[in-house]
Amino acid sequence: MIRTCLGLIGYPRRYSVKWRTRKRTYTRIYYLYTLEELVHLLRDAGFKPVSMGYYSPFKQKSQNIYIVVTKARATEVAP
């Protein structure tokens, strides 16, 4: 029941949120990642992280992640 109230479905950090317009209702899906998970996915996709961290525009502790990447050369991609 708690999962239903929070919009939690399937994957532990996959949330669905209803978004209404005047004509329709849409379901927006959010996937929440840790910094380590996101870096791993980017490396697997062939990117090389240059800079990463957390960003907070309002000087509060924030969980907004930023990652600056470059496309890795063919010799730099891990097998």
PyMOL CGO cylinders between C-alpha atoms (Angstrom):
from pymol import cmd
from pymol.cgo import CYLINDER

trace = [
    CYLINDER, 0.00, 0.00, 0.00, 2.84, 2.42, 0.79, 0.3, 1, 1, 1, 1, 1, 1,
    CYLINDER, 2.84, 2.42, 0.79, 4.33, 1.71, -2.64, 0.3, 1, 1, 1, 1, 1, 1,
    CYLINDER, 4.33, 1.71, -2.64, 1.03, 2.60, -4.29, 0.3, 1, 1, 1, 1, 1, 1,
    CYLINDER, 1.03, 2.60, -4.29, 0.73, 5.87, -2.31, 0.3, 1, 1, 1, 1, 1, 1,
    CYLINDER, 0.73, 5.87, -2.31, 4.25, 6.93, -3.22, 0.3, 1, 1, 1, 1, 1, 1,
    CYLINDER, 4.25, 6.93, -3.22, 3.88, 6.01, -6.88, 0.3, 1, 1, 1, 1, 1, 1,
    CYLINDER, 3.88, 6.01, -6.88, 6.60, 3.39, -6.52, 0.3, 1, 1, 1, 1, 1, 1,
    CYLINDER, 6.60, 3.39, -6.52, 6.40, 0.70, -9.17, 0.3, 1, 1, 1, 1, 1, 1,
    CYLINDER, 6.40, 0.70, -9.17, 8.73, -2.18, -10.05, 0.3, 1, 1, 1, 1, 1, 1,
    CYLINDER, 8.73, -2.18, -10.05, 12.33, -0.97, -9.80, 0.3, 1, 1, 1, 1, 1, 1,
    CYLINDER, 12.33, -0.97, -9.80, 12.93, 0.40, -6.27, 0.3, 1, 1, 1, 1, 1, 1,
    CYLINDER, 12.93, 0.40, -6.27, 13.69, 3.91, -7.51, 0.3, 1, 1, 1, 1, 1, 1,
    CYLINDER, 13.69, 3.91, -7.51, 11.21, 4.18, -10.36, 0.3, 1, 1, 1, 1, 1, 1,
    CYLINDER, 11.21, 4.18, -10.36, 8.37, 6.56, -9.63, 0.3, 1, 1, 1, 1, 1, 1,
    CYLINDER, 8.37, 6.56, -9.63, 5.29, 7.38, -11.65, 0.3, 1, 1, 1, 1, 1, 1,
    CYLINDER, 5.29, 7.38, -11.65, 3.59, 10.75, -11.23, 0.3, 1, 1, 1, 1, 1, 1,
    CYLINDER, 3.59, 10.75, -11.23, 0.31, 11.88, -12.77, 0.3, 1, 1, 1, 1, 1, 1,
    CYLINDER, 0.31, 11.88, -12.77, 0.60, 15.10, -14.75, 0.3, 1, 1, 1, 1, 1, 1,
    CYLINDER, 0.60, 15.10, -14.75, -2.63, 16.77, -15.80, 0.3, 1, 1, 1, 1, 1, 1,
    CYLINDER, -2.63, 16.77, -15.80, -3.29, 19.27, -18.53, 0.3, 1, 1, 1, 1, 1, 1,
    CYLINDER, -3.29, 19.27, -18.53, -6.66, 20.73, -19.45, 0.3, 1, 1, 1, 1, 1, 1,
    CYLINDER, -6.66, 20.73, -19.45, -7.27, 17.99, -22.00, 0.3, 1, 1, 1, 1, 1, 1,
    CYLINDER, -7.27, 17.99, -22.00, -5.38, 14.92, -20.80, 0.3, 1, 1, 1, 1, 1, 1,
    CYLINDER, -5.38, 14.92, -20.80, -3.62, 13.20, -17.94, 0.3, 1, 1, 1, 1, 1, 1,
    CYLINDER, -3.62, 13.20, -17.94, -0.12, 11.88, -18.57, 0.3, 1, 1, 1, 1, 1, 1,
    CYLINDER, -0.12, 11.88, -18.57, 2.02, 9.55, -16.50, 0.3, 1, 1, 1, 1, 1, 1,
    CYLINDER, 2.02, 9.55, -16.50, 5.55, 10.79, -16.00, 0.3, 1, 1, 1, 1, 1, 1,
    CYLINDER, 5.55, 10.79, -16.00, 8.18, 8.21, -15.03, 0.3, 1, 1, 1, 1, 1, 1,
    CYLINDER, 8.18, 8.21, -15.03, 11.21, 9.17, -12.95, 0.3, 1, 1, 1, 1, 1, 1,
    CYLINDER, 11.21, 9.17, -12.95, 14.24, 6.94, -12.44, 0.3, 1, 1, 1, 1, 1, 1,
    CYLINDER, 14.24, 6.94, -12.44, 16.39, 7.91, -9.47, 0.3, 1, 1, 1, 1, 1, 1,
    CYLINDER, 16.39, 7.91, -9.47, 20.09, 7.01, -9.57, 0.3, 1, 1, 1, 1, 1, 1,
    CYLINDER, 20.09, 7.01, -9.57, 23.01, 7.33, -7.19, 0.3, 1, 1, 1, 1, 1, 1,
    CYLINDER, 23.01, 7.33, -7.19, 26.12, 9.08, -8.48, 0.3, 1, 1, 1, 1, 1, 1,
    CYLINDER, 26.12, 9.08, -8.48, 27.97, 5.75, -8.69, 0.3, 1, 1, 1, 1, 1, 1,
    CYLINDER, 27.97, 5.75, -8.69, 25.17, 4.09, -10.69, 0.3, 1, 1, 1, 1, 1, 1,
    CYLINDER, 25.17, 4.09, -10.69, 25.02, 6.96, -13.15, 0.3, 1, 1, 1, 1, 1, 1,
    CYLINDER, 25.02, 6.96, -13.15, 28.81, 7.02, -13.65, 0.3, 1, 1, 1, 1, 1, 1,
    CYLINDER, 28.81, 7.02, -13.65, 28.78, 3.25, -14.26, 0.3, 1, 1, 1, 1, 1, 1,
    CYLINDER, 28.78, 3.25, -14.26, 26.01, 3.59, -16.89, 0.3, 1, 1, 1, 1, 1, 1,
    CYLINDER, 26.01, 3.59, -16.89, 27.82, 6.45, -18.64, 0.3, 1, 1, 1, 1, 1, 1,
    CYLINDER, 27.82, 6.45, -18.64, 31.11, 4.52, -18.76, 0.3, 1, 1, 1, 1, 1, 1,
    CYLINDER, 31.11, 4.52, -18.76, 29.30, 1.48, -20.17, 0.3, 1, 1, 1, 1, 1, 1,
    CYLINDER, 29.30, 1.48, -20.17, 27.84, 3.75, -22.87, 0.3, 1, 1, 1, 1, 1, 1,
    CYLINDER, 27.84, 3.75, -22.87, 31.33, 4.91, -23.87, 0.3, 1, 1, 1, 1, 1, 1,
    CYLINDER, 31.33, 4.91, -23.87, 31.63, 8.20, -22.01, 0.3, 1, 1, 1, 1, 1, 1,
    CYLINDER, 31.63, 8.20, -22.01, 34.51, 9.36, -19.82, 0.3, 1, 1, 1, 1, 1, 1,
    CYLINDER, 34.51, 9.36, -19.82, 33.60, 11.41, -16.71, 0.3, 1, 1, 1, 1, 1, 1,
    CYLINDER, 33.60, 11.41, -16.71, 35.54, 14.68, -16.44, 0.3, 1, 1, 1, 1, 1, 1,
    CYLINDER, 35.54, 14.68, -16.44, 33.82, 16.25, -13.44, 0.3, 1, 1, 1, 1, 1, 1,
    CYLINDER, 33.82, 16.25, -13.44, 30.99, 15.15, -11.15, 0.3, 1, 1, 1, 1, 1, 1,
    CYLINDER, 30.99, 15.15, -11.15, 29.29, 16.04, -7.91, 0.3, 1, 1, 1, 1, 1, 1,
    CYLINDER, 29.29, 16.04, -7.91, 26.16, 17.43, -6.30, 0.3, 1, 1, 1, 1, 1, 1,
    CYLINDER, 26.16, 17.43, -6.30, 24.55, 20.75, -7.16, 0.3, 1, 1, 1, 1, 1, 1,
    CYLINDER, 24.55, 20.75, -7.16, 22.27, 22.86, -5.01, 0.3, 1, 1, 1, 1, 1, 1,
    CYLINDER, 22.27, 22.86, -5.01, 21.08, 26.21, -6.34, 0.3, 1, 1, 1, 1, 1, 1,
    CYLINDER, 21.08, 26.21, -6.34, 19.51, 27.23, -3.02, 0.3, 1, 1, 1, 1, 1, 1,
    CYLINDER, 19.51, 27.23, -3.02, 22.43, 26.47, -0.65, 0.3, 1, 1, 1, 1, 1, 1,
    CYLINDER, 22.43, 26.47, -0.65, 20.64, 23.50, 0.90, 0.3, 1, 1, 1, 1, 1, 1,
    CYLINDER, 20.64, 23.50, 0.90, 21.88, 19.95, 1.01, 0.3, 1, 1, 1, 1, 1, 1,
    CYLINDER, 21.88, 19.95, 1.01, 20.75, 18.64, -2.34, 0.3, 1, 1, 1, 1, 1, 1,
    CYLINDER, 20.75, 18.64, -2.34, 20.67, 15.37, -4.19, 0.3, 1, 1, 1, 1, 1, 1,
    CYLINDER, 20.67, 15.37, -4.19, 20.89, 16.94, -7.65, 0.3, 1, 1, 1, 1, 1, 1,
    CYLINDER, 20.89, 16.94, -7.65, 23.72, 15.22, -9.50, 0.3, 1, 1, 1, 1, 1, 1,
    CYLINDER, 23.72, 15.22, -9.50, 25.81, 16.73, -12.27, 0.3, 1, 1, 1, 1, 1, 1,
    CYLINDER, 25.81, 16.73, -12.27, 28.32, 14.91, -14.46, 0.3, 1, 1, 1, 1, 1, 1,
    CYLINDER, 28.32, 14.91, -14.46, 30.42, 16.44, -17.23, 0.3, 1, 1, 1, 1, 1, 1,
    CYLINDER, 30.42, 16.44, -17.23, 31.56, 13.78, -19.71, 0.3, 1, 1, 1, 1, 1, 1,
    CYLINDER, 31.56, 13.78, -19.71, 33.46, 13.43, -22.96, 0.3, 1, 1, 1, 1, 1, 1,
    CYLINDER, 33.46, 13.43, -22.96, 33.08, 10.71, -25.52, 0.3, 1, 1, 1, 1, 1, 1,
    CYLINDER, 33.08, 10.71, -25.52, 35.84, 8.18, -24.81, 0.3, 1, 1, 1, 1, 1, 1,
    CYLINDER, 35.84, 8.18, -24.81, 38.13, 7.15, -27.64, 0.3, 1, 1, 1, 1, 1, 1,
    CYLINDER, 38.13, 7.15, -27.64, 37.91, 3.54, -28.85, 0.3, 1, 1, 1, 1, 1, 1,
    CYLINDER, 37.91, 3.54, -28.85, 41.18, 2.73, -27.04, 0.3, 1, 1, 1, 1, 1, 1,
    CYLINDER, 41.18, 2.73, -27.04, 39.87, 4.13, -23.72, 0.3, 1, 1, 1, 1, 1, 1,
    CYLINDER, 39.87, 4.13, -23.72, 36.63, 2.13, -23.59, 0.3, 1, 1, 1, 1, 1, 1,
    CYLINDER, 36.63, 2.13, -23.59, 36.78, -0.68, -21.05, 0.3, 1, 1, 1, 1, 1, 1,
    CYLINDER, 36.78, -0.68, -21.05, 35.89, -4.17, -22.39, 0.3, 1, 1, 1, 1, 1, 1,
]
cmd.load_cgo(trace, "trace")
